[in-house]
Amino acid sequence: MPSIPKPSTTEVDLATTDIAVVGAGAAGLYAALRAAREGARVVLVSATPLAQTASYWAQGGLAAALAADDSPELHLADTELAGRNLVRRSAAEILVREAPACVADLQSLGVRFDADRFGRLALGLEGGHSIRRIVHAGGSATGRRVVRQLSALAAADPRITVFEGQRARALWTEPGSGEDLGSAPSPTPGASPGAGRCRGLLCESANDQTGDGGARVVSARAVVLATGGAAALWARTTNPPGSQGVGLLLAHAAGARLADLELLQFHPTAAIGVPGREGFLVTEAIRGEGATLHDLSTGERFVEELAPRDEVSRAIQSRLRETGASAVGLDMRSIDPAHFPNVVAALREAGLDPTRELVPVAPAAHYAMGGVVVDLHARSSVPGLYAVGEVSCTGLHGANRLASNSLSECFVFARRAVDAALSEPAPATPAAGEIGALLSSPGLPLAEPATRAALWRDAGVQRTGEGLSRLLGDPHPLGRLIARCALAREESRGAHLRIDHPERDPALDYRHAVVCGADETVSWETWE
Ligand SMILES: Cc1cc2nc3c(=O)[nH]c(=O)nc-3n(C[C@H](O)[C@H](O)[C@H](O)COP(=O)(O)OP(=O)(O)OC[C@H]3O[C@@H](n4cnc5c(N)ncnc54)[C@H](O)[C@@H]3O)c2cc1C
């Protein structure tokens, strides 16, 4: 299996800062700006260009209870209903309460959301929401607009040093210190008593193929992982190629707990068979405006289009199995193309005019509900290590994320992470031996096409114990961990559909599958 090459040089630069943020998507940028506004020094490490973050690709928007007839309680109820008895209520309550303030903060940072003719925020509707509550920008160009604005601010901020084109290769942790996060104000679910403190990280050029390009050790009070999700580990995906869960492996190697890796959301409407646009996501907001789904041979509508995503994906997948077709048709001919300009333009560029013909769509791997287990301040089980955005598992999405809750989560929990991280102990200076150990840490694996094909086949929309057992032999460590969690969850719940265990098991309500340490065994936890 190829791996990212190791730096062989002993020339290592040392940078000292307050907060080291890894990843420059919505979560990382917002965390960096928040810390800088609090007067902290920030190093922001980003492996890929802006346009290759999932945040940049986000279309629909962010969910916040802002309408006059909406409330955090209604937003919470929708989130819990979609999450199928696995939503961690304490985290979801924070999200629904704090999302409106984040929208206001983004506006104060210069993000211009779409407004109606009265100048009020225009709110979209997406699957699983009982009311219009999706704040958007540029129609379906929300991610692009938000990320561009935040990155311009970060680039101009003298307190933020951006290591662009740099990839975090390993986390620098002290040997176990005996600290017990159980004494923290909001206990980390399943904290690892005694885990060694995270002091910083090693990064290197993301483009260097020789391993001789030099390396940097960043020493910080806290490291905030914001490396995004893992959906690009699956062959058919809506995500940019870099979303392969590298942050999960960094955290796992540092001793952090990971959870709910089996819970991967499949987006129902990703383009299929459209040249150059394989996996291109057609936002759910278009269904919110009235687009419908049809069997391409009979023209029949076969699903409630605005049901939560797990239901719609499952209905499409069943229809495809029954008919042997590769796609169903999304009819958006009645939709005003001016409301979704980038979707219409992208499809037209690929030779398909969605104002005149149906768009062939099928489910694709989209969003990782699982990740690095964090508490309500985004603290992982390793002291000094935080995780925000899609790399984290706050538990708030349960077994099926409610549409547009993820961007909101990026902002709400990035803010909480920074507020907590600023009171971590001052940065330390690494000893020569520690630098040596970091430099000799094993390379992070890249997923080969065979792994990606295996995940799609064996851990796709429909799973069996037999297929998942096959995955246990995959060379990619995250592929194996996903298989372990998926095998352990002997039931069907939300995005996780086991054909051999088709029912939900009430005994697993509110129970999260947690992995930690080298033996890769799965334990079950219930979180406050
Ligand atoms: C097509 C699409 C549409 C979506 N639409 C919506 C939507 O409308 N609403 C919504 O709420 N959610 C949406 N989502 C989901 C949402 O966009 C993501 O969950 C969210 O943007 C994740 O943000 P993030 O900051 O956690 O990660 P990302 O935006 O993926 O950023 C990850 C960052 O980490 C960096 N990185 C990774 N590994 C390393 C490393 N080792 N070292 C250094 N840097 C590293 C990357 O370079 C990148 O900068 C959509 C997702 C996709 C793919």
The ligand as a Gaussian input file, in Angstrom:
#p B3LYP/6-31G(d) Opt

LIG

0 1
 C      -20.736000      18.268000      -2.193000
 C      -21.026000      18.519000      -0.735000
 C      -22.083000      19.333000      -0.370000
 C      -22.360000      19.563000       0.972000
 N      -23.369000      20.417000       1.306000
 C      -23.572000      20.711000       2.617000
 C      -24.539000      21.677000       3.005000
 O      -25.194000      22.284000       2.169000
 N      -24.724000      21.913000       4.329000
 C      -24.009000      21.264000       5.283000
 O      -24.217000      21.518000       6.476000
 N      -23.074000      20.350000       4.943000
 C      -22.831000      20.071000       3.639000
 N      -21.875000      19.166000       3.303000
 C      -21.041000      18.605000       4.374000
 C      -20.091000      19.701000       4.842000
 O      -19.674000      20.446000       3.724000
 C      -18.882000      19.139000       5.543000
 O      -19.279000      18.266000       6.564000
 C      -18.069000      20.251000       6.161000
 O      -17.804000      21.250000       5.203000
 C      -16.770000      19.720000       6.704000
 O      -15.975000      20.823000       7.047000
 P      -14.596000      20.594000       7.745000
 O      -14.035000      21.951000       7.999000
 O      -14.765000      19.678000       8.880000
 O      -13.701000      19.800000       6.655000
 P      -13.281000      20.171000       5.170000
 O      -14.039000      21.295000       4.624000
 O      -13.292000      18.898000       4.395000
 O      -11.780000      20.644000       5.324000
 C      -10.777000      19.729000       5.690000
 C       -9.437000      20.448000       5.672000
 O       -8.463000      19.607000       6.278000
 C       -7.288000      19.627000       5.501000
 N       -6.525000      18.429000       5.818000
 C       -6.921000      17.129000       5.780000
 N       -5.921000      16.338000       6.206000
 C       -4.891000      17.151000       6.534000
 C       -3.580000      16.930000       7.045000
 N       -3.109000      15.709000       7.319000
 N       -2.787000      18.008000       7.255000
 C       -3.229000      19.270000       6.975000
 N       -4.461000      19.531000       6.504000
 C       -5.265000      18.478000       6.291000
 C       -7.787000      19.742000       4.094000
 O       -6.747000      20.212000       3.257000
 C       -8.897000      20.773000       4.290000
 O       -8.335000      22.055000       4.318000
 C      -21.576000      18.934000       1.961000
 C      -20.514000      18.110000       1.595000
 C      -20.224000      17.916000       0.266000
 C      -19.055000      17.034000      -0.110000

